[in-house]
Amino acid sequence: NVLQKEIAEFLNLSYITYSHYETQDTIIPIKHLINICNYFNVSLDYILGFSNNKYINNINKNIDKYLIGERLKKMRKDLGLTQSKLAISIGTDKTVICSYEKGKNIIATPFLYDICKKYNISADYLLGRTNIKKDF
């Protein structure tokens, strides 16, 4: 029974901005998704609809863009994909994948969703919130 206004204040956003996230008029950035997961103590995989398991044990509440890059690169190589092939599969280009893998940028929400969905990998794992690769 938490009000949108309370979550918006927690995220340091306007009520209108947060309401656009809920109505899906605006894509919520990963940093806000993580903060919402931390606020409600739930897994990102649950929020994204990948898992029915709301909770994960020993969750790391912080994200590290370098760890994300390492995990993304390992996943890509384990699947035998080049940066270009991964990029094409999620509708972007190689330079974006390269910047994620080098830890220059945190992966964008739509790309995270597509990667996890297409390659059956946990978003919580990819973002370094857990060491469990997948649970769905």
Backbone as numpy.savetxt, mean C-alpha at the origin, in Angstrom:
# Nx Ny Nz CAx CAy CAz Cx Cy Cz
-17.69 3.42 15.61 -18.51 4.62 15.61 -17.65 5.88 15.61
-16.73 5.92 14.68 -15.85 7.08 14.55 -16.37 7.95 13.42
-16.42 9.23 13.67 -16.92 10.17 12.67 -15.84 10.51 11.65
-16.27 10.83 10.43 -15.33 11.25 9.39 -14.48 12.42 9.88
-15.12 13.33 10.59 -14.42 14.52 11.10 -13.26 14.12 12.01
-13.46 13.10 12.85 -12.41 12.66 13.76 -11.24 12.05 13.00
-11.54 11.26 11.98 -10.47 10.65 11.19 -9.74 11.73 10.40
-10.48 12.66 9.84 -9.86 13.77 9.10 -8.91 14.55 10.00
-9.33 14.82 11.22 -8.47 15.54 12.16 -7.23 14.71 12.50
-7.42 13.41 12.70 -6.29 12.52 12.99 -5.28 12.54 11.86
-5.76 12.57 10.62 -4.89 12.58 9.44 -4.40 13.98 9.09
-4.87 14.98 9.83 -4.53 16.37 9.58 -5.00 16.82 8.19
-6.24 16.43 7.88 -6.87 16.76 6.61 -8.16 17.52 6.86
-8.66 18.17 5.84 -9.98 18.77 5.95 -11.02 17.65 5.89
-12.16 17.92 6.45 -13.27 16.96 6.40 -13.63 16.64 4.95
-13.64 17.67 4.11 -14.00 17.49 2.70 -13.00 16.56 2.00
-11.73 16.76 2.23 -10.71 15.89 1.61 -10.93 14.45 2.02
-11.12 14.23 3.31 -11.33 12.86 3.78 -12.62 12.27 3.20
-13.67 13.07 3.13 -14.93 12.54 2.59 -14.76 12.13 1.13
-13.91 12.83 0.40 -13.63 12.44 -1.00 -12.93 11.08 -1.06
-12.11 10.78 -0.06 -11.50 9.45 0.00 -12.57 8.38 0.17
-13.50 8.62 1.08 -14.53 7.63 1.35 -15.50 7.44 0.19
-15.76 8.50 -0.53 -16.67 8.39 -1.68 -15.94 7.98 -2.96
-14.65 7.77 -2.83 -13.78 7.34 -3.92 -13.69 8.36 -5.05
-13.91 9.63 -4.71 -13.70 10.70 -5.68 -12.22 11.01 -5.82
-11.47 10.70 -4.78 -10.02 10.92 -4.75 -9.36 9.66 -4.23
-8.23 9.29 -4.82 -7.49 8.12 -4.35 -6.70 8.51 -3.11
-6.86 7.71 -2.09 -6.19 7.99 -0.82 -4.71 7.61 -0.93
-3.82 8.52 -0.56 -2.38 8.20 -0.61 -2.02 7.11 0.41
-0.97 6.37 0.10 -0.52 5.27 0.96 -0.29 5.76 2.39
0.35 6.92 2.56 0.64 7.37 3.93 -0.64 7.53 4.75
-1.72 7.97 4.12 -2.99 8.10 4.85 -3.63 6.73 5.09
-3.52 5.84 4.10 -4.04 4.48 4.29 -3.35 3.80 5.47
-2.04 3.94 5.54 -1.29 3.34 6.64 -1.72 3.95 7.97
-1.89 5.26 8.01 -2.32 5.91 9.26 -3.73 5.46 9.67
-4.60 5.24 8.71 -5.95 4.74 9.01 -5.86 3.31 9.55
-5.03 2.50 8.91 -4.83 1.12 9.41 -4.29 1.15 10.84
-3.34 2.03 11.11 -2.78 2.14 12.45 -3.83 2.64 13.45
-4.65 3.58 13.02 -5.69 4.14 13.89 -6.67 3.06 14.34
-7.08 2.23 13.37 -8.06 1.18 13.67 -7.40 -0.16 14.00
-6.07 -0.19 13.96 -5.30 -1.40 14.25 -5.74 -2.58 13.37
-5.81 -2.33 12.06 -6.19 -3.36 11.09 -5.13 -3.47 10.01
-5.16 -4.57 9.30 -4.18 -4.78 8.23 -4.59 -4.03 6.98
-3.60 -3.65 6.20 -3.86 -3.00 4.93 -4.51 -3.97 3.95
-4.11 -5.24 4.03 -4.74 -6.25 3.17 -6.24 -6.35 3.43
-6.64 -6.17 4.67 -8.06 -6.18 5.02 -8.76 -4.95 4.41
-8.16 -3.80 4.59 -8.74 -2.55 4.08 -8.88 -2.61 2.55
-7.89 -3.20 1.87 -7.91 -3.27 0.41 -8.77 -4.41 -0.13
-9.29 -5.23 0.77 -10.17 -6.32 0.36 -9.44 -7.57 -0.09
-8.16 -7.70 0.24 -7.38 -8.88 -0.13 -7.51 -10.00 0.90
-7.91 -9.67 2.09 -7.94 -10.65 3.17 -9.15 -10.40 4.08
-9.68 -11.47 4.63 -10.74 -11.33 5.63 -10.16 -11.21 7.03
-8.86 -11.38 7.13 -8.18 -11.28 8.41 -7.90 -9.80 8.72
-8.60 -9.27 9.72 -8.45 -7.86 10.06 -7.10 -7.53 10.67
-6.55 -8.46 11.41 -5.37 -8.16 12.21 -4.18 -9.00 11.81
-3.00 -8.46 12.00 -1.78 -9.24 11.85 -0.92 -9.00 13.09
-0.24 -10.03 13.50 0.60 -9.93 14.69 1.91 -9.23 14.36
2.47 -8.59 15.37 3.78 -7.95 15.26 3.88 -7.00 14.08
2.87 -6.17 13.92 2.83 -5.25 12.79 3.80 -4.10 13.00
4.49 -3.75 11.94 5.37 -2.59 11.94 4.51 -1.42 11.46
4.31 -0.44 12.31 3.41 0.66 11.96 4.06 1.73 11.09
5.36 1.64 10.92 6.07 2.59 10.08 6.38 1.96 8.73
6.51 2.80 7.72 6.90 2.27 6.42 8.26 2.86 6.05
9.04 2.06 5.36 10.39 2.42 4.97 10.47 2.28 3.45
10.62 3.39 2.75 10.59 3.33 1.29 11.74 2.51 0.71
12.84 2.38 1.45 13.94 1.55 0.96 13.60 0.06 1.08
12.96 -0.31 2.18 12.51 -1.69 2.34 11.45 -2.03 1.29
10.55 -1.10 1.04 9.54 -1.30 -0.01 10.24 -1.57 -1.34
11.24 -0.76 -1.65 11.98 -0.93 -2.89 12.66 -2.28 -2.99
13.28 -2.72 -1.88 13.93 -4.02 -1.86 12.93 -5.15 -2.08
11.80 -5.06 -1.40 10.79 -6.12 -1.52 10.15 -6.14 -2.90
9.92 -4.97 -3.46 9.36 -4.90 -4.81 10.33 -5.51 -5.82
11.59 -5.16 -5.69 12.60 -5.68 -6.61 12.72 -7.20 -6.48
12.74 -7.71 -5.25 12.83 -9.15 -5.04 11.61 -9.86 -5.63
10.42 -9.31 -5.39 9.20 -9.90 -5.93 9.27 -9.95 -7.45
9.68 -8.83 -8.04 9.76 -8.74 -9.50 10.75 -9.77 -10.05
11.90 -9.86 -9.43 12.91 -10.82 -9.92 12.46 -12.26 -9.70
11.82 -12.52 -8.55 11.31 -13.88 -8.29 10.29 -14.30 -9.35
9.56 -13.34 -9.88 8.56 -13.62 -10.91 9.15 -13.59 -12.32
10.44 -13.26 -12.40 11.10 -13.22 -13.71 10.67 -12.04 -14.56
10.29 -10.95 -13.92 9.84 -9.77 -14.65 10.94 -8.72 -14.73
11.01 -8.03 -15.85 11.87 -6.85 -15.94 11.09 -5.67 -15.37
11.79 -4.58 -15.12 11.09 -3.38 -14.68 10.08 -2.94 -15.73
10.44 -3.06 -16.97 9.54 -2.66 -18.06 8.28 -3.51 -18.09
8.44 -4.83 -17.94 7.27 -5.72 -17.97 6.35 -5.46 -16.78
6.94 -5.25 -15.59 6.12 -4.93 -14.42 5.38 -3.61 -14.65
6.10 -2.64 -15.16 5.50 -1.32 -15.41 4.32 -1.42 -16.38
4.51 -2.14 -17.46 3.44 -2.30 -18.45 2.23 -2.99 -17.82
2.49 -3.97 -16.97 1.38 -4.73 -16.36 0.50 -3.89 -15.44
1.06 -2.78 -14.92 0.27 -1.93 -14.02 -0.01 -0.55 -14.61
0.35 -0.37 -15.88 -0.01 0.87 -16.57 0.87 2.06 -16.25
2.16 1.82 -16.11 3.08 2.93 -15.88 4.32 2.68 -16.72
5.41 3.37 -16.41 6.63 3.12 -17.18 7.78 2.72 -16.26
8.85 2.27 -16.88 10.00 1.72 -16.17 10.59 2.70 -15.15
10.59 3.98 -15.46 11.20 4.96 -14.55 10.47 5.01 -13.21
9.17 4.78 -13.22 8.39 4.76 -11.98 8.81 3.56 -11.13
8.89 2.39 -11.75 9.31 1.18 -11.03 10.71 1.37 -10.49
11.59 1.92 -11.29 12.97 2.17 -10.89 13.02 3.09 -9.66
12.22 4.13 -9.66 12.22 5.06 -8.51 11.68 4.39 -7.25
10.73 3.48 -7.38 10.24 2.73 -6.23 11.33 1.80 -5.71
11.96 1.07 -6.62 12.97 0.09 -6.22 14.19 0.75 -5.59
14.52 1.96 -5.98 15.65 2.69 -5.40 15.28 3.39 -4.10
13.99 3.34 -3.73 13.55 3.99 -2.49 13.42 5.49 -2.61
13.30 5.99 -3.83 13.15 7.43 -4.04 11.73 7.89 -3.75
10.76 7.03 -4.05 9.35 7.36 -3.85 8.63 6.20 -3.20
7.60 6.52 -2.45 6.73 5.48 -1.91 5.73 5.12 -2.99
5.49 3.86 -3.13 4.62 3.35 -4.18 3.22 3.99 -4.10
2.69 4.37 -5.23 1.37 5.00 -5.30 0.28 3.95 -5.05
-0.78 4.36 -4.43 -1.87 3.46 -4.06 -2.39 2.62 -5.22
-2.71 3.20 -6.38 -3.23 2.36 -7.46 -2.23 1.30 -7.93
-0.95 1.65 -7.94 0.07 0.69 -8.37 0.25 -0.40 -7.32
0.23 -0.02 -6.05 0.32 -1.02 -4.97 -0.83 -2.00 -5.09
-2.03 -1.48 -5.27 -3.22 -2.34 -5.38 -3.08 -3.30 -6.57
-2.69 -2.76 -7.72 -2.57 -3.60 -8.92 -1.51 -4.68 -8.75
-0.37 -4.32 -8.20 0.71 -5.29 -8.00 0.26 -6.41 -7.07
-0.33 -6.04 -5.95 -0.77 -7.04 -4.97 -1.85 -7.95 -5.55
-2.78 -7.38 -6.28 -3.87 -8.14 -6.87 -3.37 -9.08 -7.97
-2.57 -8.56 -8.88 -2.10 -9.35 -10.01 -1.11 -10.43 -9.62
-0.29 -10.14 -8.62 0.79 -11.06 -8.29 0.59 -11.75 -6.94
-0.61 -11.59 -6.37 -1.01 -12.30 -5.15 0.01 -12.15 -4.02
0.34 -10.90 -3.74 1.29 -10.60 -2.67 0.64 -9.65 -1.68
0.96 -9.82 -0.44 0.39 -9.00 0.62 0.89 -7.56 0.54
-0.04 -6.61 0.62 0.33 -5.19 0.66 1.07 -4.89 1.96
0.64 -5.53 3.05 1.33 -5.34 4.32 2.77 -5.82 4.23
2.99 -6.92 3.53 4.36 -7.42 3.34 5.16 -6.47 2.45
4.60 -6.10 1.31 5.31 -5.25 0.37 5.71 -3.92 1.01
4.86 -3.41 1.91 5.17 -2.14 2.57 5.99 -2.31 3.85
6.37 -3.54 4.16 7.21 -3.77 5.32 6.49 -3.77 6.65
5.16 -3.88 6.61 4.39 -3.90 7.86 4.39 -5.28 8.51
4.70 -6.31 7.72 4.78 -7.68 8.22 5.84 -8.42 7.40
6.29 -9.54 7.91 7.23 -10.37 7.17 6.54 -11.57 6.52
5.20 -11.59 6.57 4.42 -12.66 5.95 4.11 -12.21 4.52
4.61 -12.97 3.53 4.48 -12.55 2.14 3.04 -12.46 1.67
2.21 -13.43 2.05 0.81 -13.36 1.67 -0.02 -14.20 2.63
-1.23 -13.79 2.80 -2.15 -14.54 3.65 -3.54 -14.58 3.04
-3.60 -14.46 1.73 -4.88 -14.49 1.03 -4.77 -15.32 -0.22
